Every structure is written in structure tokens, then in C-alpha cells.
Amino acid sequence: MIVDTAKRSSPDTAFRQSFETFYDRELKAVIGLAFVLSGSRSGAEDLAQDAFLAAYRHWDRIAGYDDPGAWVRRVVANRAVSRFRRTAAEARALLRIGSPERLVPEPVAESDEIWRQVRRLPNRQRQAIALRYLDRRSIADIASILQCSENTVKTHLLRAKQELARRLQLDEEELR
Amino acid sequence: MTMLDDRLDRASTDVRRVVDRIPASPAGSVAARHRRRRAGAVSAVVALIAGSLLGLGLLTEGATRDVARGEPVSTTTAGPTTTSSSPSAGEVVEAAVWAETFLPSVVEVGLDADSTEFHATMKSLAEGGWVWATARDDESGSTLTGVFRGFAPGEYHDDEEWFRQIADSTLAGRTVGDGADRAILGTEAGVIVIESSGVSAGTAPDARSLDALANQMAFTAYQLMGLTPPQTQEQLEPTAPAEEDWIQIAPDIWIAFVPEDDAFGDQLRLWLKSDLVPPVSAPSTDTRSITLRAGSDEVVLVFGSPRSSGLTMVWQDGESKTVDLVWNHDVGVGIARTPYRDSGLVDVIEVP
């Protein structure tokens, strides 16, 4: 956005250091979230970088939030919804010079299968699962990130786990 | 802890482990990306989309290409792959840009988009070519399709029935005609058709959503055709801001480019500067509402513009009196009353 970005042309040192600290602390976790939600080994970092770019543009405001990391995760969760965005991120990553080292390394087969099944869940359910297990977020945190009530998050998680159990051929008793 | 919890925990640990092995980009790469994006927004957006979809066309499984003039260039996606090839084929640029605008609406319709396709003719839109995008939910059989058929020189016709014939010929054999909901929008540059079929009643887009999507596609089509001319300026309502650059894209819709010194634009810019960051931390206290007025007209859509003038606005005469400014992560300022609104792809901010 032209209006807003104009003021970011000369970020001062404090601004930069503050953002860099945040970035260094959160980057890998956000890449992980992007990976499990998108399933793209090549585009996960690009999705994450896009989310950090969005944060950078408005860092003077976002830095004041209680949990700027939640904001970035919300951006990633939303962007990973779109197949086009995922594929575009993939394409950008693969078109970069030296792209192979930017791939998320291949997970072990078992976890790959679990995340593949998670990605087949409805959007909110897979987001809730990823935030709960991968990101170790509380129900309240997930509700804040997904902008819904805690009860809604609990419902998403319950239904997601029921469906995952079915797809992974686990006994429903295992959910209790 | 259940067995499923345990498996999810182990899968999470595995992902954290593999992500830790990535040589992370330095924080400076974000600033660099930011500077690159600021430099020439139009070219950056077009190049990015083009590059991405050029890549997409070559990355995705089942991609087919027919470079004969007038034949469609097609890509079909069937899930992420890691096959790569060098980019080329400028002919898929139009399909790429079209898909960028169209596909987010799939979320709004509730489709899972198991397969998506983009097509564009080698023939340019200004010579009667077309762009086409569709998404299909394999489980339900639902599809959503968007087509723009450009007018060749001298081909323009304003008869609605003629528009329908063009639309039918463009869509022929590509979608389910029976029981499909369809919106057709004729513009001076071409015909837009948005069609949904096989969507369950509870999730089917209503006519307003289809119309809104068609209007959005019209904007994209004009961008594809490089059209920015004030070709029909005499038709602008006299109450609209006097000094703007603008184009008319439909009988009741204009896109206006507000100059820096325009009072109306200044007012908008003031709001846009004020508080458009999604208020994640304080959603209940940081929302406001606004009514924008230009004489008797109402501004109902506000787009972030890649143009140097800064803002793009769309008037829809006699429609709505309230504007919802929506944060668009890519462009900046946003979109209201479109299929994007509840898609989760944008964040809604109401500004006083």
C-alpha cells in the first residue's frame, strides 16, 4: 500500500532491531506452521516471509500487540488457505537461484502422512490442529488467532480429531 | 494422552526438527523484499504473478500447452509437486493474473478446490481472446468458473442477448449448464461470466456475490488489457470528484484514481493512515464505521491501487451507504462487499 509504506522507507535502528529480534525468534516456528498447513516444502518459507513482510510494513503498530507472533500466524493461516497462494509461493521458491537448500527437509513418513491427513480437514480444523500441536498454543491463543470463540476452537479440535481418527483408522476410544 | 495426541505430538516434533535444519533467511531479507515490492508496484505484481504462474504451469502435474495461435494454454493443478523448469511462455500471464483474482473466491463459495485450472488463449484479450479459471471440488462435484472474453476491435456490442451468446460460446463444453447460477457482466472491453454449478443450496453464492465477483473480474480484465483511459469521461456523474482520473467499467460502476491533492482523496488517505492494521489484539475496541460520500453518490468499494496516484475507488450508484474498508495483505487497502469479505483472506476494518 503506497500510503502506508511511505513511512517505512527509513526505519530507524530501534525499529529494525525490534523487528529483527521478533523475526529471529519466530521465523522457524512460522515456517513450520506454513509447511504443515500448505504441505509445500518449497513454498513454506515464502509463505512465512510474506507474513513477516506484512508485519514489517506495520511493525510500529504490531510491535505493541500483546503477541505479535499471533498476528503473523494468523496471516500464515489465512494465506495457506488459498491454493493459488501456496502454489505461487512454491513457484517463487523454485525459481530462486539456489532454491534446493531452501526446501523444508522431508519429514519422516509417518508424520508426513499425519499432516497430509490434517491438510484434508476443513480449513479451520486444520488450522486449529496445527496451532494446538505444532505451535503448542492454548485454546485461548488459538481463538485469538483465528478470531473465534474458545468453544468454537474446542469444537474444531474435537471434530478434527474425530475425523483424523477415522482417517488414520484409530479406534474412537482413543480420543477419550 | 490419547494415541492420536501422541501421534500428533510426534509429528509436530518431527516438523520442528526438520524446520530447524533450514538455513533461515536473515531478517534483512524482509526489508529487502519490502523495498523490492515498493519499487514499481505494477510491474512487481504482474511479474510476480506471471513468474509464479509461469512456474505453476510448468510445475503442476498434467500441465498441457498448445502454442498454436488461438488455442488455449492450459494448466491443471493436482496438488503441490517439486518438479521445476525454467520459466517462459508469456501467454499464460493473462491466465495467471486472472486466476489470482478469481481463485480466492473459491473459498467464499465453500469449495475445497481439489483441482484448479487456468486457461488463456494465445490471442490477446484485445483481439477477442479469453481467459478462464475454474475450481472443482471433487467430492461434491461443485465447480466455480470465471471467464473473460475480450472484444476484438469493432466487435463491441451492447445488446444483452449478444453478451449471453458470447458467454455461452465461451463456456461451451466447459461447465455444467443446467442448474448453474451465472452472472454475466458486459463491459466496453469484453464480457465476464461467473458460473457456479453443483454447489449445495446452503453454500451457493447468491446473485449479489456473483455480481460482485464479476465486477472484481472486470477490474482485473481491464488491468490485463492495459486499459486506464478516461474514455467515457463525459458519462461521469457530476457529483464525483472533479480532478480524478477514472474509467467506467460498467453502466453503474467507475474506477477512480484520486490525485494527491484531492480533498476527497486526502480524507481517505487520512483514514487509511490512521488504523488499518487488523486489530487482532483489540478487536472489540478498535473497530469503527464510516460513510463516504461524493455528492449524492456513494463509494462502495475501495481498492488499494498499484498506481502511483495511490487509491482506486469504485462508485456504485444508489447502492450502499456504508463502506467496509478491508485490509488486503498483498495490495494494502481493501475490498468491500465482495466474495472476499468472509473468505478469511482479508481482514475487515471499519473506519470512522
HADDOCK unambig.tbl for C-alpha pairs under 7 A between the chains (distance, minus, plus):
assign (segid A and resid 1 and name CA) (segid B and resid 304 and name CA) 6.31 0.50 0.50
assign (segid A and resid 1 and name CA) (segid B and resid 331 and name CA) 5.51 0.50 0.50
assign (segid A and resid 1 and name CA) (segid B and resid 332 and name CA) 4.18 0.50 0.50
assign (segid A and resid 1 and name CA) (segid B and resid 333 and name CA) 6.47 0.50 0.50
assign (segid A and resid 2 and name CA) (segid B and resid 310 and name CA) 5.92 0.50 0.50
assign (segid A and resid 3 and name CA) (segid B and resid 269 and name CA) 6.96 0.50 0.50
assign (segid A and resid 3 and name CA) (segid B and resid 273 and name CA) 6.86 0.50 0.50
assign (segid A and resid 3 and name CA) (segid B and resid 310 and name CA) 6.82 0.50 0.50
assign (segid A and resid 4 and name CA) (segid B and resid 273 and name CA) 6.09 0.50 0.50
assign (segid A and resid 20 and name CA) (segid B and resid 27 and name CA) 5.34 0.50 0.50
assign (segid A and resid 23 and name CA) (segid B and resid 27 and name CA) 6.11 0.50 0.50
assign (segid A and resid 24 and name CA) (segid B and resid 27 and name CA) 6.92 0.50 0.50
assign (segid A and resid 28 and name CA) (segid B and resid 19 and name CA) 6.15 0.50 0.50
assign (segid A and resid 28 and name CA) (segid B and resid 20 and name CA) 6.61 0.50 0.50
assign (segid A and resid 32 and name CA) (segid B and resid 15 and name CA) 6.37 0.50 0.50
assign (segid A and resid 32 and name CA) (segid B and resid 16 and name CA) 6.44 0.50 0.50
assign (segid A and resid 32 and name CA) (segid B and resid 19 and name CA) 6.02 0.50 0.50
assign (segid A and resid 40 and name CA) (segid B and resid 80 and name CA) 6.32 0.50 0.50
assign (segid A and resid 49 and name CA) (segid B and resid 30 and name CA) 6.73 0.50 0.50
assign (segid A and resid 52 and name CA) (segid B and resid 30 and name CA) 6.85 0.50 0.50
assign (segid A and resid 53 and name CA) (segid B and resid 30 and name CA) 5.56 0.50 0.50
assign (segid A and resid 53 and name CA) (segid B and resid 34 and name CA) 6.45 0.50 0.50
assign (segid A and resid 54 and name CA) (segid B and resid 329 and name CA) 6.66 0.50 0.50
assign (segid A and resid 58 and name CA) (segid B and resid 277 and name CA) 6.94 0.50 0.50
assign (segid A and resid 65 and name CA) (segid B and resid 281 and name CA) 5.95 0.50 0.50
assign (segid A and resid 66 and name CA) (segid B and resid 281 and name CA) 6.70 0.50 0.50
assign (segid A and resid 71 and name CA) (segid B and resid 280 and name CA) 6.53 0.50 0.50
assign (segid A and resid 78 and name CA) (segid B and resid 344 and name CA) 5.72 0.50 0.50
assign (segid A and resid 78 and name CA) (segid B and resid 345 and name CA) 5.33 0.50 0.50
assign (segid A and resid 79 and name CA) (segid B and resid 345 and name CA) 6.38 0.50 0.50
assign (segid A and resid 82 and name CA) (segid B and resid 104 and name CA) 6.25 0.50 0.50
assign (segid A and resid 84 and name CA) (segid B and resid 100 and name CA) 6.81 0.50 0.50
assign (segid A and resid 84 and name CA) (segid B and resid 103 and name CA) 6.83 0.50 0.50
assign (segid A and resid 87 and name CA) (segid B and resid 56 and name CA) 6.53 0.50 0.50
assign (segid A and resid 87 and name CA) (segid B and resid 80 and name CA) 6.83 0.50 0.50
assign (segid A and resid 88 and name CA) (segid B and resid 52 and name CA) 4.76 0.50 0.50
assign (segid A and resid 88 and name CA) (segid B and resid 53 and name CA) 6.55 0.50 0.50
assign (segid A and resid 88 and name CA) (segid B and resid 56 and name CA) 6.84 0.50 0.50
assign (segid A and resid 91 and name CA) (segid B and resid 52 and name CA) 5.01 0.50 0.50
assign (segid A and resid 91 and name CA) (segid B and resid 55 and name CA) 5.11 0.50 0.50
assign (segid A and resid 91 and name CA) (segid B and resid 56 and name CA) 6.00 0.50 0.50
assign (segid A and resid 92 and name CA) (segid B and resid 52 and name CA) 5.73 0.50 0.50
assign (segid A and resid 94 and name CA) (segid B and resid 84 and name CA) 6.62 0.50 0.50
assign (segid A and resid 102 and name CA) (segid B and resid 22 and name CA) 6.60 0.50 0.50
assign (segid A and resid 104 and name CA) (segid B and resid 18 and name CA) 6.67 0.50 0.50
assign (segid A and resid 104 and name CA) (segid B and resid 19 and name CA) 6.08 0.50 0.50
assign (segid A and resid 104 and name CA) (segid B and resid 22 and name CA) 6.39 0.50 0.50
assign (segid A and resid 105 and name CA) (segid B and resid 18 and name CA) 5.47 0.50 0.50
assign (segid A and resid 107 and name CA) (segid B and resid 14 and name CA) 6.28 0.50 0.50
assign (segid A and resid 107 and name CA) (segid B and resid 15 and name CA) 6.33 0.50 0.50
assign (segid A and resid 107 and name CA) (segid B and resid 18 and name CA) 6.39 0.50 0.50
assign (segid A and resid 111 and name CA) (segid B and resid 11 and name CA) 4.25 0.50 0.50
assign (segid A and resid 111 and name CA) (segid B and resid 14 and name CA) 6.85 0.50 0.50
assign (segid A and resid 114 and name CA) (segid B and resid 11 and name CA) 6.96 0.50 0.50
assign (segid A and resid 133 and name CA) (segid B and resid 8 and name CA) 6.48 0.50 0.50
assign (segid A and resid 133 and name CA) (segid B and resid 9 and name CA) 6.01 0.50 0.50
assign (segid A and resid 133 and name CA) (segid B and resid 12 and name CA) 6.27 0.50 0.50
assign (segid A and resid 134 and name CA) (segid B and resid 12 and name CA) 4.66 0.50 0.50
assign (segid A and resid 165 and name CA) (segid B and resid 4 and name CA) 6.91 0.50 0.50
assign (segid A and resid 174 and name CA) (segid B and resid 2 and name CA) 5.31 0.50 0.50
assign (segid A and resid 174 and name CA) (segid B and resid 3 and name CA) 5.86 0.50 0.50
assign (segid A and resid 174 and name CA) (segid B and resid 4 and name CA) 6.86 0.50 0.50
assign (segid A and resid 175 and name CA) (segid B and resid 2 and name CA) 5.75 0.50 0.50
assign (segid A and resid 175 and name CA) (segid B and resid 4 and name CA) 6.90 0.50 0.50
assign (segid A and resid 176 and name CA) (segid B and resid 2 and name CA) 6.98 0.50 0.50
